[in-house]
Amino acid sequence: MNRTTPINTTGISDKKQVFQTLIGNPGLIVRELNNRSFFHFLQYFWSVISSEELILNWHIEYLCNELQEVAERVGDNKPKLNDILINIPPGTTKTTIVSIMFVAWCWSRWYWMRFITASYSSPLALESSETCRDLIRSNEYRAIYPEIGIKEDKDTKSNYRVIKKTKILQGQVAQSILGGNRYTTSVGGSVTGFHAHIIIWDDPINPHEATSSTVLNSTNRWIDQVISTRKVDKKIAVTIGIMQRVNQNDPSGHLLDKQKSNLKHICLPGEIINYSDQVKPIELKKYYKDGLLDPTRLNKAVLNEMEEDLGQYGYAGQVGQKPTPPGGGMFKVDKFEIIDTLPHIDEMEQIVRYWDKAGTQGGGCFTVGCKMTKLRSGKFIIIDIKRGQWGTDERERRILNTAEFDGARTDHWIEQEPGSGGKESAESTKRNLAGHKIYADLPKGDKIYRADPYSVQVNNGNIMLLRGEWNREFINEHENFPFSTYKDQVDAASGAFSKVNGKRKARAVNK
């Protein structure tokens, strides 16, 4: 994957003179190597923007080379071959490569290039923009590219412009030529009045909003109808999108569904033990070691932890780049261990009773209250399930009786349905349980999404059931979820798990 081009020796005909010139100014060698290779540029300037050691992996060089090929066509004013869509897990240096280093490298060769960059939030987008600006301002960058600077009166994190200083001869006043600019916005933000040679969108969807059809649709419309129109010359200008998959209808899925012939799809799942069919181009599979994209940063232990944090659905999307909702068999019910006695109370870190309420007497959905504890060992026990099709008055009476029986060590949570009716119902139950520790929960996403982290623990054999008459129906519902007739016990159990386990969320890694 190495790129090689001859050193530019224009104006120097004697080889000895070339050698002496280079020895006398090592910066010229660095500059030439950087011109040849964006990958070399990234390595050379890495320490300027990061205190962490650069951990190289094959995918970094591959992405650098792909971006260099795109930029060189734009720099040579050649019609583009394709836009680029990159799907890759978090924690793989993707933002540093695409949103920070790439822009600074392009300006070292083509000072006139204009960029528009965007991410799902303004702070995230501005952080990348600011880091890129810090690199250009650095002594290290100026030592290699003394002619490149930032225009003083056009210098904000969201919009700055570069200048190229003319060569200064003795007795002459330095002149500056206006160059390109970088305009940074959030997805959905205004780009009126700005045009670019290269458009970059990086993580356009917040993973925690990936189940919102409103967010997905508005993001896709912005990419289709707004940012796509802001090109200097549509025959030449290029769009580069990079993200981890978070939903079937996220911007990647939306663009791939169009089956555009001029879109190059680079897809690098974190592991190919389960996601071999996702690798694109397929010849890149040969670079995976032991089935892993990056055995150092994304080793098996790290991936296991990510699956616990993200759940099956999140892991399939953000690591596997295949955000397919889990089908039947989401829960491996043979992993449930039924126990006859509870451990000593000192072994329990926290006890929670979580209620998924219904208000239909004699039919329809069930009201379910799941009591769960987390042990100091890291395992969990479902202690009890209360379940019934009760009218409102009977339901509230049973919830109160259960709270009094559970005792003071149990925290009580109630799922609050959206809207004013849901809020009023939750407030009514809170008044009913006055004197107990009672909280309302407004869960996000559908029942499958919410059950995901809990299902990982079930499938790893970390959820035990205290023997009781409720066991059989509880297990049957899990076995057929999400196609079971009723989903209330799974919903209550996943709610209880989220509270007793602190509801850990995926870490946002943007390097």
N, C-alpha and C positions, 0 to 999 in steps of 0.2 A: 504493500500500500504506500510505499515511499514515492515521493514526487521529485523529479530532478529536472533542472533547467540549467543552461550554462550561465556562468557569472557574467554580468554585463561589464564589458571592458571598453565601451564606446569611448573613443578619443585617446586610448592608450594602446599603442601598437606593439611596444616592446614588452615581452613577457617578464623580463627582469624588473622593469619599471612597475608593472602590475603587482608583482610580488612585494616589492619595496613599499608600494602605496598601501597595500593591505596590512603588512606588518606594522607600518607606522600608524595605522588607524584601525585597531581591531573592531571598532564599531562598524566599519564598512563590511567586515565579514559577517557580523551578526545581522546587519541589515540585509545583506544578500541572501543569507540563509532564511531569514524571515520572509523575504519576497518569494523565495522558492516554496516555502512551506508554512501554511497557517499553523500546522501542528507544532513546528519548531517555535513559532511566535508564542503560542500558548505556553509552552514549557519555559521559554526564556523569561516571560513576564509573570509567571504564576505567583511567585513570591511577593510581587508588588501588591497584589490584591488579596492574598490569602496567607494567613499564618500557619495553615495546615499543610502538611506534606502532600505533594501531588502524587497520587497513586495512579499510575498509568495502567490502562487496560486497552485492549485492541479496539474497543468501540470508540474510544476518544479519537484515535488517529483516523479511524474510518469516517466519523462524522466531520472531522476537520477537513478531510480531503473532499468529501461531498460538498461541503459549503464553499470550499475554495473553487471548485469547478464552477459552481453557480455564479460566484462573485466575479470570476475572470471573464465569463461571457458578458455579464453586465458591464464590467470595466472595459471590455473591447467593443461595446455597443452592438453585440450580436443578438439576434432573436433568441429568446429563451427556449430551452428544450422542454422544461417542465417546472412547475412549482414543486415544493417538497413538503411532505407531511411525515413527521417523525414521532413514533410512539415508543416510549422507553420509560422504565420505572423511575420513581424519585430516588435521589441519592446517587445519581450517575454522572454528575457534573454537567448536566444538560444546560442549565441556565447560564453557567459560567462560559460554556463553549459558545452558545448561540446568541445570548442576549448581552454579553459583556465583551468577551475577547474578540468575537467575530467583527463587531462594529469597529473596534479600535484598530484591528488589523486592516480592514478595508480602507480606512482613512490613511493608513501608512502608505498605501499604494494609489488610491484614487480619492484624493482629498475632497472631490466635488460630490461624492455620493450622498444621497439623502435617504434617511431611514424614518420609518414609523414603527414604533414598538408598543406592544400592549400585553397586559396580563389581566387576570380576573379582578384584581384590586389595584387601586392607585398606589398604595404604599409598596406593594410587591413590585410593580412595574418601575416605580421611581427608584427603588433600591438598586435594581440592575443598571438603570440609567446613570445613577450617581456613581456607582462603582466604575463604570466605563469612563466617566468623566475624570474620576480620580486617577485612573491609569494614564490617561492622556496628559494630565497635569504633572505626573510624577517625574522626578529627576531621571529615573531609568529610561522612561519613554523619550523624554526630551534629549537624552544623550544619544539615542539612536536616530531620532527623528526631530532634529532641532527646528526644522521648518514648519512643523505642525503645532498649532496652538488653538485656543478657544477664544472667540471674540468676546471682549470684555463686556460689551453692552448687550450681548445675546447669550447669557450664561445663567440659566436656571436648570434645575434638575429635570423639569418636564420639557424644556426646549432650549437646546444650545446649538451653537454653530461653530464650525471649525474654520480656521484661516490657514493659509499657506504663506509663509514669509518668503519673500524673494531673496536671492543670494545677495549679501551685502558686500560691496566693494569699498575700499578705503575712500573716505570722503563722501560716500553716498548715504542717504537716509533710507532706512529699511522700509520696504513696501510690503503690504499684505494683500493677498488675493482672497476674496470671499470663497469659502468652500461649502460643503454640504452641511446638513443639520440633522439632529435627532429629535424627533417629537415623540413624546411618551404619553400614553393615555391608558385608562382602564377600558376593559371591554364594555361597550355600550356608550363610551364617552365620545365627545365631539372630535372630529378630525377635519372639520370644514376649513378650507383654505390651505391645507397641507397635502403635499404629494411626495411620493417616495420612489426611489429606484429599487429598494428592497424593503418589504414589509415583513415584520416578525411578530407573530403572536405566540406567547409562551404561557402554558397553563391557563387557558381562557375560562376554565370552569373550576370553581372551588369544590373539592371533593365532598365537602359537607353539604353542598347544595345540589349534588348530582341527581337527586331523586325528584327535583322540582321541574316539572314540565314547563313551567313559566320561564324559569331561568334558562333551561336548555333551548327553548324556542327563541327567546330574545337574543341569546348569544349567537345562535345559528343565523338569525336574520341579520345581525350586525356584521358577521363575517361575510355573508352573501351579498348584502345590499349596501353596506357602508364602507367597510375597510377595503373591499375589492375594487372600489371605484377611485381610490386615492393613489393611482400610479402615474408616474411621469409619462411613461410610454408603455402601453399595455402589451406591445409586442416584445418588449425587452425586460420590463420590471418583473420582479419575482416575489412571490409570497412564500415564506418559510413558517410552517406551523410545527410546534413541538409540545407534546403533552403526554401524560400517562392517561390511559383510558379510564373513564369513570362511569360511563353509561352507554348503552347501545345507541342512543340518539345524541351523544355528545358531538362536538364539532368534527372529530375524526370520523365517527360513524356516519354523520350527515354527509361529509364530503365523499367518503368511500362509496356510499349508496348511489351517488351520482355517476360513478364509474367513468370519471373524466380521463381521457387518454393522455392529458398533459400533466398528470399528477403522479409524482414518484413517491411511493409509499415505502418508508423505511421503518420496519417494525422489529424491535428487539426486546422480547419478553425477558424477564429476569431469570427464568429457567425454562428448559425445554423438556424436562421430564414429563410435564403435563401439557405444555403449550408449544410443542414442536411445530404444529401447523400454523402458528402465528408468525414465524420468522419470515421476514421479507427484506431484501431478496433472499431466496432460499439458500443460496450458496454461502450465506453468512453462518449457517449452522456449524460449519467446520471449525469456527473460531471458539465455540463454546467448550469449556473445560468441565468435565464431569457433569455435563448438562447445565452448567451455570454461565450466565452472561459475564459476571464479574466475581470470581471466586474469593476475592479479598474483601470487597465492600458488601457484596450481596451473597455471602456464603450461606450454607444451609441453616445455621443457627439464626442468622439475621432474617432469612426468609420465613422461618418458623415463627419468629416473634412478630413479623409483619402480618402473617396470617392471623395470629391471635388478636392483633390490634385492629386489622381491617375487616376480619370475617371472610367467609368464602367469596361473597360477591365482590367486596372491595379488593381482595387479593387477586381474584380472577381478572379484574380490570386493571388495577394499578401495577401489578407485577406481571400477570400473564398476558396483558393487553387483549383480553377477551372477556368483556363485561357481560357475560350471559347470566341471567338470573338462575339460581339453583333450581333444578327440577325436583321431581319426586326423589326420595332418598336423601333429602337434605340432612336428615338426622340418622345416624347409625345407631338405632335404638338398642342394638345388642351391647353397646358400650355403657348403657346405664347399669350401675351397680346398685342392687337393692340391699340395704343394711337393716338390721333389726333393732339396733340401739344407737342413740346419739352419743357422740363423744362428750367429755366434760365441758361445761359451759366456758371454762377458761381457754379452750381450744378454738372458740368461735370469735372471730374478729368483729363481726357485725351480723345482725339479724334484720331481715326486711320482709314485710308483707306487702305485696303489690297487687292492686285491684284493677281489673279490666271490667268496667261496669256495663251492664245491659239493663233495660227496664221493661222487658216483656215477660209477663207472667204466663207460664204454661206452654210457651213455644218461642221460636226464634232463637236469638243468640243467648249464650249463657253469661252470667256474671261469674267471674273467677277471681279468687284471691290466692296468690302463690306465696308461700312462706319459704324463704331461702336464707341460708347462712354461708358465709365464707370462712373456711378454716385457716388457721395459721400455716398449714402445710401448703396452701394454695389451691386446695380442692374445694368443692362446693357440695352442699347437701340441700335438696328440696325436702323440707320437713313436712309440709302439709299443703293440700289443695282443698279450698272451699269452692264449690261449684253448684249453681242452680239457676233455674229460670224463674226469677222472682219479680213481682211487681215492685214499684218504687219503695213503698213503705216497708214491705217485708225485706227487701234488699238492705235498706239502711239499718233496720233492726239487726239483721244478721252480721253486717259489717261491724256494728258497735259491739255485739256480743263476742265476736271473734277478737276484736282489739282488746277487750277486757280479759279474755282468756289468754291471749298471747303474752300479756304482761308488759312491764315498763321497758324492757330491753329491746323491744321490737319497734323499728321505725316503720311507719305506714305511708304508702304512696298510692295515689289515685291517678289513673290515666285521665287526663282532661281532654275531652273531644274539642275540636276547633269550633269557633263561633261563640256567641253569647250564651246559647243554651248549654254548651259544654262547660263554660265557666261557671254558670249558675249551679249546675249539678255538682261540680267539684266543690264549690263554696258551701253548698248544702251539706255535703258529706264531711267537710272540715268542721263545720259547726256541730254536726252530730258526734264527732270524735273529739270534742273539746276536752282538753286535759291529757290527750295522747299526743305523741309526736307524729303529726300528720302533714303531708306535703302533696302538692299537685304537680303532675308531670305532663309536659306538652311534647310528646315524642314527635320526631321528624321521620319522614319516609314511610313506606308501606310496611306491612307486617313481615314480609320476607326480608327486607332490608334491616329491620330492627332485630330480627331473629338471628342474623348472620354471626355476630360475635359469640353469642350464646351457643350456636350450633358447633362452632369450632371446639369449644370446651367439652360439649357432649361427645363429639367424635374422637376426641383425644382421651376419653375415659375419665374426665375430671369432674363429672356430675354424678352424684349419688342420690338415690331416692330412699327415704325412710319408708319401710314397708307399711302399706295401708291399703284400704279398699279402693282408693282412688288410683292406684298404680296402673291398672290395666287400661282404663280409658285414657289416662294421661299418655301412656306409651303408644297406644293406637293412634292418637291424634298426631303425635310426633312422627310416627312411621309414615303416615300418608301426607304430611305437610309438604308443600303448600296446597295440595289438592284435597285435603281432608274437608269433610262437610263443615266442621267447626274448627276455628283457629284460636279460640279464646284462651285455652290453656297454654299454648305456645306463646301467645302474646303476653300473657301475665308472667310466664316464666322468663321470657327475654327481658321484660321490664324489670323484674326483680333482679336479674343478673346484672343489668346495666347499673342499678343502684348499689348493689352489694359489692360490685367490682370497680366502682368509680367511673364506669363508662369511658374507658380510654379511647382516644381518637388517634387517627393516623397522624404521624408527624409530617409537617410540611417541609420538604427538603427541596431547595430551589437552586442548588449549585449545579 
